[in-house]
Amino acid sequence: MALRASRDFDGSQNKIAIRQRWDRPVLDAAMAVHGHVLSYLGLPGPAAQDLLEWRDILGVRTGVERLRRGSVAREEDRERHRRLLRTVMINDISDGFQPLRGEIEDIILDTTDVDGASPLLNDGQPLHRMRFLYDLINLDFFGGVGYRDKRGISKRVRALKKLFERQQGTSFVLLLTFSVRDGLDDELTQYLTETRDRADGELRRIVEWYARCGTGDKDHKLKALVPLFLQRQAEDNMFRCHTYPPIAYDGNGGTRMVHFAFALNHTSGNLRAFSAQSDSDLLKLPLVTVHDGRFRAASKHPCAWDRESCAKVLGFLPHDLRQAILTTLPGPVGRPA
Amino acid sequence: MTNNAETIDIPASNILRDGEFSQVDVKDADIGGELLPILSKGLYTFPLHCIREYAQNAIDAHASQIRIKITSSAVIIHDDGRGMDYGELVNARRFGVSAKDIEFFVGFRGIGIYSSFDLCNRLLITTKKAGGLKAYVLEFDFGAMKSKLAMDKQADPPNHTALTELLTKYSRLSQESELPERHYTTVELEDISGTHIKQLSDRDELRKYILRNLPVDFSAKFVHRDEINARLGKEVPGYKAVKIVLESDTSPRETIAKPAIPYLGEPIMDSIKNSDGEKIAFYWGCLREPSDAAGVPRGRIPDEFSDYRGFVYKVKGFTVGDNARLSSVFKKGNSGLYWWYTGEIFVINPGVLPNTARDDFETNAARRALEKGVHDALKRLEAKAGAYQEQSRALDRFKDRAKDLDRLERSINDGAYNDLETYSELDDAITELRSQKGKLPDDQRSWGQELIKRADRLKILVSRGIDSPQGTPKTRREAARRQAAEGRVQSTFLPTSQPAVEGPVLKSLAQFVEGAGWALADDCARLINILDRSLADVLGSGSDHHQKVMADIEAKLAAELSS
């Protein structure tokens, strides 16, 4: 059987731009806070572009490649795995690189891959209460937030919740990328609707705007929901969460993707942490888009653009990129199609 | 082409004629797939052997660096060698067929690629030759092969899958785009059992194995590294030390190098030739020679470097056998001196072939010639080590005697000594030192001579005490002070903390002989010693008569020497 080349072997131009120009300043800032190179747990893909692009700021790296059942899927996955290993060997980034095989969700939930290996940076505790010690977790999913199993449970969402337990005690940067395709549409809408019902005034109107986004504006819906969800999970697990503006882009094969970056700082205490950003702050974050490697503000936004607050939330970016985005801010409120 | 026992092709008609031999075709099906596990398991009995085999291919591809990475379920061996194009990769799959020339390549049997058959379920070889636009991938599904062979055995009646069928069905090739300037080969052993991966993950064991078996370079800290490498590069065709780097999930990256064993003497390097004068091997060896100042005991290479004691055979840099196999050439002291050396013997004659297990050579005339030449070379090294050992022993005896003299001198100075016992001890010391003096290293001879003179002086003083028993040790000590003050003898009775008083010294016959530069046989030296003692006893040690006689002998000796 001929080996099938997966389309996601090589990153898209947009993804490369995000990695270089958007994530890099986030990681540089994290490295300045941590005071050392960042340990990495993630899904580097066969081309290991994360690892190559950030090789100067990464320390120990654990890269996960899935290994599905079924002969065709398994063969595809093994080929991805081979390419990943070849890439790290050829580029001499194999030292300190730990390849794991399996679903990242399973590894977060159960702490081991299909070979029984755990992520290298852990606290050495038994598997059921093992904690991870990574500075950067990059969950660059090709798919959506998640599909529900027969019991209606999304393993991906469960894993995201579990991740905060696993990382207890270790501050980290979480990079998340989803496609807009998933099986949670109704649940996303319901989440936003219930959030709306609890909100008042302007916030209620903004949530309403997101909840009414249709299939064509799914990126907006995710842009609103994921930060709210993540921040809640983080705070319940004693992490203060700072959410960077989300980015929407077209990935390989034209799939619409949304990329998030969160800085999660662990705090002492037992009840919950409180982040500096309110729900309103999160919902007002601009959605940035990338097209042909160029960044710009999304054309739609649930409220009037506030240039000053936009400049503030984009403050982590290099001046030229920040200015480039600010110049694309559209006029007042746009309504979703 | 799968046949069971009942369907094996039998010639339709008997083609044989009485009294004549005829050829009967061998078909693909006649060579069963079981040959693969039989050979693989039989030849590569230790998981680390396959690392050696793939490293060997890397060396043959002129790699300068080999990186070995062990993960939780796989081993990856990556080299920066020339790589293979499509045709070469297809040829690499051949079983027991190799295009490599024995003279220039390490591997030549064409089975090393299958060395991991028993170890892993999937073998992937990704290779790229410089200049090409494609990398090629060869995959062996060893797991499926093993399942197939197991099913064949369980079938009723049993099936037999031919080797060609097995390899054709369960190996595949693919290609992928790659940068033209790149060249490499990456071998990945995937799905290795937990037991095996545990063995392979033992960093200490792996390091030891690599150092024992692969052509690893010396540590940069080894003082003779450049000298030996330069000479080997000149004398051993194709000599190349490779940089081998180990990586694993749980340990930091480590570059393997032969350790810098301390206190090694200058390397001894030479060719070994056969009776026709042809160079068949080249060796280097270093004897452990700690300097006197180092203050460490002489002897064999310390235990922490036990793998490097003695000599090993190397063929194209790969070790054949172990370091114990040549120890029996050294006979003296139960081969003890053999372990004082570290060295390697590089076999140059291509007619000397290592066996597949690489623990010995195949038996042939070339091997016998090599062993004879190596025997002679090692015998010369044994003689050198023997001479060094004698020097060391002599030096040790002198050091021991120097301590004895310190002790005796202190007791004489304190006056608390037994005359006759001390005299006897000094006499024995002088006899021994004189007999050992010739064995001292050149740079220690004058020190040795001074020590003998010191012993002589002490002996004379003790002798006087015996001859003039009046007085207590205290009065004798006072007398000695007076004598020293009068300048008659250099006092050894005075406390060593005081400056020695300069004055004429009554020399012994032995010192005259020494001063004359005459080398006396042990018997003569003993006779001279007896004469010395007789003169001192009969004439009275240090007496006027004694002094006169000795002065007369000295004058006559000087006249003799000047004439």
Interface residues (C-beta under 8 A of the other chain):
Chain A: M1 A2 L3 A5 R78 R82 R83 L85 R86 M89 I90 D92 S94 D95 G96 Q98 P99 L100 R101 D113 D115 G116 A117 L120
Chain B: R67 K69 T71 S72 S73 A74 I76 H78 R122 L124 T126 V137 R172 S174 E176 R182 Y184 T186 E188 E190 G194 E247 D249 T250 P252 R253
